[in-house]
Amino acid sequence: MATAGQLELRPSYPIRTERLLLRPLTAGDTSALLAYRSRPEVCRYVPFEPMDRAGIAERLATYWAATAITDEKQGITLGVELAQTGELVGDVLLYWVSREHLGGEIGYVFHPDHAGHGYATEAARAMLRLGFEELGLHRITARVDERNGASAAVVRRLGMRQEARLVENEMFKGEWSTELDFAMLATEWPAHR
Ligand SMILES: CC(C)(COP(=O)(O)OP(=O)(O)OC[C@H]1O[C@@H](n2cnc3c(N)ncnc32)[C@H](O)[C@@H]1OP(=O)(O)O)[C@@H](O)C(=O)NCCC(=O)NCCS
């Protein structure tokens, strides 16, 4: 648990949940990442285009190399493995948005072959726990395209509250996107952990 002023996140890996292991991504995950992050349907509502091997290598060497968060504007992206088989089924992000406001954001991308088991919800819940209990955040948000019903369902299952609906606020990949903003406060977390 973070104490006031400490404010950093250095998890011990792997992070274990009921069915999953969360741990930093490595070059050995390249093919597994490519298997879902190269798919147009997976990328439709996320702020990146379908990736190729070079794009994945570049991210592994930069953003995804982080294993700790020591200041705002930093995030950790963790691979999500099935504990029983070791298969990589997706990845989750915790991003520290603001030191002053103690705000963070979560994100998640999963392989469609592993949809429908609650893995994204379970992994995202682990990221909320890291954000609230270990980094010491006050508030964690998630921003979802309204057309992305599966993602809105994940954050609702987590117990995050919808606070805003920003009608056609962004031209996103050639179409107007209506953004749903969800949030949870640290004081609300114990009821949902
Ligand atoms: C968003 C995304 C992760 C949601 O995937 P998902 O499989 O629907 O989500 P979960 O893994 O939490 O699974 C939930 C489903 O499993 C079911 N389920 C089964 N066992 C469960 C359990 N133990 N716990 C929770 N849900 C469970 C739920 O009922 C739900 O089923 P439903 O879709 O029929 O309602 C996925 O669609 C995705 O990766 N999309 C592309 C990337 C993306 O858009 N990311 C979000 C950007 S904001």
PDBQT file of the ligand as one rigid body, heavy atoms in Angstrom, charges set to zero:
ROOT
HETATM    1  C1  LIG A 201     -13.171  -5.065 -24.770  1.00  0.00    +0.000 C 
HETATM    2  C2  LIG A 201     -12.869  -6.554 -24.682  1.00  0.00    +0.000 C 
HETATM    3  C3  LIG A 201     -11.624  -6.793 -23.849  1.00  0.00    +0.000 C 
HETATM    4  C4  LIG A 201     -14.069  -7.244 -24.028  1.00  0.00    +0.000 C 
HETATM    5  O1  LIG A 201     -13.907  -8.651 -24.073  1.00  0.00    +0.000 OA
HETATM    6  P1  LIG A 201     -14.966  -9.607 -23.394  1.00  0.00    +0.000 P 
HETATM    7  O2  LIG A 201     -14.585 -10.997 -23.683  1.00  0.00    +0.000 OA
HETATM    8  O3  LIG A 201     -16.345  -9.164 -23.754  1.00  0.00    +0.000 OA
HETATM    9  O4  LIG A 201     -14.779  -9.276 -21.841  1.00  0.00    +0.000 OA
HETATM   10  P2  LIG A 201     -14.469 -10.291 -20.663  1.00  0.00    +0.000 P 
HETATM   11  O5  LIG A 201     -13.205 -11.051 -20.933  1.00  0.00    +0.000 OA
HETATM   12  O6  LIG A 201     -14.517  -9.535 -19.404  1.00  0.00    +0.000 OA
HETATM   13  O7  LIG A 201     -15.669 -11.352 -20.748  1.00  0.00    +0.000 OA
HETATM   14  C5  LIG A 201     -16.981 -10.944 -20.474  1.00  0.00    +0.000 C 
HETATM   15  C6  LIG A 201     -17.936 -12.009 -20.930  1.00  0.00    +0.000 C 
HETATM   16  O8  LIG A 201     -17.590 -13.234 -20.297  1.00  0.00    +0.000 OA
HETATM   17  C7  LIG A 201     -18.710 -13.688 -19.506  1.00  0.00    +0.000 C 
HETATM   18  N1  LIG A 201     -18.127 -14.351 -18.345  1.00  0.00    +0.000 N 
HETATM   19  C8  LIG A 201     -17.951 -15.686 -18.237  1.00  0.00    +0.000 A 
HETATM   20  N2  LIG A 201     -17.339 -15.978 -17.091  1.00  0.00    +0.000 NA
HETATM   21  C9  LIG A 201     -17.113 -14.805 -16.454  1.00  0.00    +0.000 A 
HETATM   22  C10 LIG A 201     -16.503 -14.466 -15.220  1.00  0.00    +0.000 A 
HETATM   23  N3  LIG A 201     -15.984 -15.396 -14.429  1.00  0.00    +0.000 N 
HETATM   24  N4  LIG A 201     -16.420 -13.160 -14.891  1.00  0.00    +0.000 NA
HETATM   25  C11 LIG A 201     -16.934 -12.201 -15.680  1.00  0.00    +0.000 A 
HETATM   26  N5  LIG A 201     -17.519 -12.474 -16.881  1.00  0.00    +0.000 NA
HETATM   27  C12 LIG A 201     -17.610 -13.768 -17.256  1.00  0.00    +0.000 A 
HETATM   28  C13 LIG A 201     -19.519 -12.450 -19.237  1.00  0.00    +0.000 C 
HETATM   29  O9  LIG A 201     -20.856 -12.758 -18.941  1.00  0.00    +0.000 OA
HETATM   30  C14 LIG A 201     -19.379 -11.741 -20.560  1.00  0.00    +0.000 C 
HETATM   31  O10 LIG A 201     -20.170 -12.402 -21.506  1.00  0.00    +0.000 OA
HETATM   32  P3  LIG A 201     -21.113 -11.604 -22.557  1.00  0.00    +0.000 P 
HETATM   33  O11 LIG A 201     -20.148 -10.897 -23.487  1.00  0.00    +0.000 OA
HETATM   34  O12 LIG A 201     -21.884 -12.684 -23.217  1.00  0.00    +0.000 OA
HETATM   35  O13 LIG A 201     -21.905 -10.647 -21.751  1.00  0.00    +0.000 OA
HETATM   36  C15 LIG A 201     -12.635  -7.160 -26.087  1.00  0.00    +0.000 C 
HETATM   37  O14 LIG A 201     -13.810  -7.009 -26.839  1.00  0.00    +0.000 OA
HETATM   38  C16 LIG A 201     -11.474  -6.507 -26.831  1.00  0.00    +0.000 C 
HETATM   39  O15 LIG A 201     -10.303  -6.801 -26.581  1.00  0.00    +0.000 OA
HETATM   40  N6  LIG A 201     -11.802  -5.617 -27.797  1.00  0.00    +0.000 N 
HETATM   41  C17 LIG A 201     -10.801  -4.980 -28.617  1.00  0.00    +0.000 C 
HETATM   42  C18 LIG A 201      -9.977  -3.960 -27.877  1.00  0.00    +0.000 C 
HETATM   43  C19 LIG A 201     -10.834  -2.908 -27.216  1.00  0.00    +0.000 C 
HETATM   44  O16 LIG A 201     -11.777  -2.411 -27.795  1.00  0.00    +0.000 OA
HETATM   45  N7  LIG A 201     -10.427  -2.538 -25.998  1.00  0.00    +0.000 N 
HETATM   46  C20 LIG A 201     -11.152  -1.565 -25.179  1.00  0.00    +0.000 C 
HETATM   47  C21 LIG A 201     -10.871  -0.171 -25.593  1.00  0.00    +0.000 C 
HETATM   48  S1  LIG A 201     -11.785   0.995 -24.585  1.00  0.00    +0.000 SA
ENDROOT
TORSDOF 0
